Amino acid sequence: MQWTVGKQVAVKGEIKLCERGIHLTFHPKQWRGARVFLAETPEIVQRDKDKFVCRAATLLRELTPSELDAYVKAEAPAREAYEKAKAAAWEAYEKA
């Protein structure tokens, strides 16, 4: 697949997470050291913990290392709150 900033790319056929489609992530920190781009998609087909798959996406621009660092810093409290809430919900489920 050939990517060009500002140009939408698309995949035909069945879209399935980890198999076929355009895969994007909510957590770009794991890709630090690689080129990371801000992207947009009109629709998410399937979602997992840290990634999702879509039929089409557009790269908007490359993120700078300082933008990635700021994202990681801003995302950390939300990630911690999510993990605590998930643990509490699981514990409540186990007790029920």
Helices and strands as residue ranges (DSSP letters): E 8-10, E 22-25, G 28-31, E 37-40, E 46-47, E 51-54, E 56-62, H 65-95
